[in-house]
Amino acid sequence: MLDIQNLTKTYRSAQEQIAVLRGVCEHVSAGESVALTGESGSGKSTLLHLIAGLDEADGGSIRLDATEVTALADQGRAAIRRDRLGLIFQQFNLIPSLTVADNLAFQSRLAGRHDSQWQNELVDRLGLGNLLKRYPEQLSGGQQQRVAIGRALAVRPPLLLADEPTGNLDEATADDVTDIALDLVKRTGCAFLMATHSTRLAAKLDRTVRLSAGLIS
Ligand SMILES: Nc1ncnc2c1ncn2[C@@H]1O[C@H](COP(=O)(O)OP(=O)(O)OP(=O)(O)O)[C@@H](O)[C@H]1O
């Protein structure tokens, strides 16, 4: 479902050039969960941003099923993010002015695919029933990340991308949040690509790949 071929990305400034990705190839099948590891600065976030169409590659291709993301203009990439991707970041990125209930429904409403029954199921599984009327600032980190997972999965995306999703959480909460995410990922049948520094969390996924010297091994 996700096919990456010879992907390259160099950051250029007046002082230096940083060749972060030097020909990355990877394939993630439907329903597969893959941990993306690598040292700090190895390019994990860069790769996830390119897949999500938040930045442009210099060369190579990223295909999401039949769609070549790398060939799309900004608007097309935004539509892919809205309709076919779930995104989870370390900083949760919830909308501060919206309640938990409205944060959960935000992307699925934008995509025109809001499904109240599925949202209720997510609320139950994520243990958010008592928190629906609260605002993000009234939640703990673990609770905020559970909302972010619910928001990302409410649209039933074929691919869920997560960038260090539990980096701000203590170990027990990180385990808990990852287990819930994996359970929901299995239930929806979506593919899951998660950047992490934790070998413990990586081991919970189907397989692990490592970014090193600009390549995936
Ligand atoms: N917008 C940018 N402009 C210039 N250089 C950048 C930019 N974004 C990232 N970099 C550089 O690209 C390299 C890869 O960064 P990236 O954030 O992708 O790594 P990472 O593996 O996600 O790191 P970490 O594990 O610390 O989050 C780093 O050397 C970083 O300094």
The ligand as an SDF file (V2000), in Angstrom:
LIG
                    3D

 31 33  0  0  0  0  0  0  0  0999 V2000
   13.7940   22.2590    7.8580 N   0  0  0  0  0  0  0  0  0  0  0  0
   15.0710   21.8570    7.9790 C   0  0  0  0  0  0  0  0  0  0  0  0
   16.0730   22.6180    7.5050 N   0  0  0  0  0  0  0  0  0  0  0  0
   17.3610   22.2080    7.5910 C   0  0  0  0  0  0  0  0  0  0  0  0
   17.7520   21.0410    8.1470 N   0  0  0  0  0  0  0  0  0  0  0  0
   16.7890   20.2470    8.6360 C   0  0  0  0  0  0  0  0  0  0  0  0
   15.4000   20.6050    8.5930 C   0  0  0  0  0  0  0  0  0  0  0  0
   14.6780   19.6000    9.1510 N   0  0  0  0  0  0  0  0  0  0  0  0
   15.5710   18.6690    9.5410 C   0  0  0  0  0  0  0  0  0  0  0  0
   16.8350   19.0400    9.2370 N   0  0  0  0  0  0  0  0  0  0  0  0
   18.0640   18.2630    9.4740 C   0  0  0  0  0  0  0  0  0  0  0  0
   17.8780   17.0040    8.8510 O   0  0  0  0  0  0  0  0  0  0  0  0
   18.4100   15.9580    9.6480 C   0  0  0  0  0  0  0  0  0  0  0  0
   17.3210   14.9340    9.9300 C   0  0  0  0  0  0  0  0  0  0  0  0
   16.3650   15.4800   10.8130 O   0  0  0  0  0  0  0  0  0  0  0  0
   15.0900   14.6590   11.2870 P   0  0  0  0  0  0  0  0  0  0  0  0
   14.3060   15.5410   12.1760 O   0  0  0  0  0  0  0  0  0  0  0  0
   14.3930   14.0890   10.1020 O   0  0  0  0  0  0  0  0  0  0  0  0
   15.7620   13.4610   12.0960 O   0  0  0  0  0  0  0  0  0  0  0  0
   15.1170   12.4240   13.1340 P   0  0  0  0  0  0  0  0  0  0  0  0
   15.6910   11.0950   12.8170 O   0  0  0  0  0  0  0  0  0  0  0  0
   13.6300   12.5370   13.0990 O   0  0  0  0  0  0  0  0  0  0  0  0
   15.6820   12.9570   14.5040 O   0  0  0  0  0  0  0  0  0  0  0  0
   15.1120   12.8140   16.0050 P   0  0  0  0  0  0  0  0  0  0  0  0
   15.1550   11.3400   16.3230 O   0  0  0  0  0  0  0  0  0  0  0  0
   16.0780   13.6110   16.8160 O   0  0  0  0  0  0  0  0  0  0  0  0
   13.7120   13.3700   16.0120 O   0  0  0  0  0  0  0  0  0  0  0  0
   18.9900   16.6230   10.8830 C   0  0  0  0  0  0  0  0  0  0  0  0
   20.3820   16.7940   10.6680 O   0  0  0  0  0  0  0  0  0  0  0  0
   18.2950   17.9570   10.9390 C   0  0  0  0  0  0  0  0  0  0  0  0
   19.1030   18.9110   11.5460 O   0  0  0  0  0  0  0  0  0  0  0  0
  1  2  1  0
  2  3  1  0
  2  7  2  0
  3  4  2  0
  4  5  1  0
  5  6  2  0
  6  7  1  0
  6 10  1  0
  7  8  1  0
  8  9  2  0
  9 10  1  0
 10 11  1  0
 11 12  1  0
 11 30  1  0
 12 13  1  0
 13 14  1  0
 13 28  1  0
 14 15  1  0
 15 16  1  0
 16 17  2  0
 16 18  1  0
 16 19  1  0
 19 20  1  0
 20 21  2  0
 20 22  1  0
 20 23  1  0
 23 24  1  0
 24 25  2  0
 24 26  1  0
 24 27  1  0
 28 29  1  0
 28 30  1  0
 30 31  1  0
M  END
$$$$
